[in-house]
Amino acid sequence: MSSDEAGGLIPRQRVESPLTDDERAKLRGLVDELVSATEDRVFWLGQVRETALEIQRRMESMLGKEDE
């Protein structure tokens, strides 16, 4: 499933984050770990990498990029 096909699975919305700065940093760290772990196909389960990249893209869309 491509990220375009997954479009309906995760609702897109930009909201003020109820997360603290620390919680956002931890969430970004976990998503980055997931993306990194799928790079070399160690955890290549079906479409895990595509899903991880889509989660990362949508998280950045909702929370803003880390360097903003």
N, C-alpha and C positions, 0 to 999 in steps of 0.2 A: 504494500500500500504506500503510495507516495504521500508526501506532505500535503499535496493538493487534495488527494482523496481522503486524507484524515481530517480535512477541514471541518467536517461536521461533528467529529468526535469530541473535540475540545472547544467549548464556546469561546469566541474571541470577544474580549471586553477589556477596556482600560479602566481600572478603578484605582482609587487611592488604596495603597497597600496597608493592610492592618498589621503587617509584619514589622518587627523592629529591624534596625540596620544589621544587627547580629544574625537574626533569623534569615534575612535576605542573603547575607554572605554565606551562611551555611547551606541554604537552598541552592545557591549558585554553585557552591563547591560540590554538592552531591550531583547536580546535573552535569557539571564539567567532568566529574569522575566517571559517570555513566557514558558520556560521549567518548572520553579517552579510552575506557575499557573496551568499547566496541570498535575502536580504530584498527586494532590488530586482529580482530575477529575472535578474541579469547571468549567473549560472551556473545557470540553471534547467534542469537536465537530468533529465527524468522526475520522480522522487520524491526528488531530492537534498535539498531543504529538509527534508522530513519525516524522512529518514534522518539528516540532520545534527542535527535537534532530538532525535531518539531517542538518538543517540550522546551528546549533551550530557546528557540526562536520566539515562541509564544511568551515564555517567561520574560525575555528581554522586552517584548512588546508591552506587557502588562506592567512590569516593574521599572523599565528603562534599562539601558545598558549600564554595566558596572562603572564605567568611567564617566558617566554623566553626572 
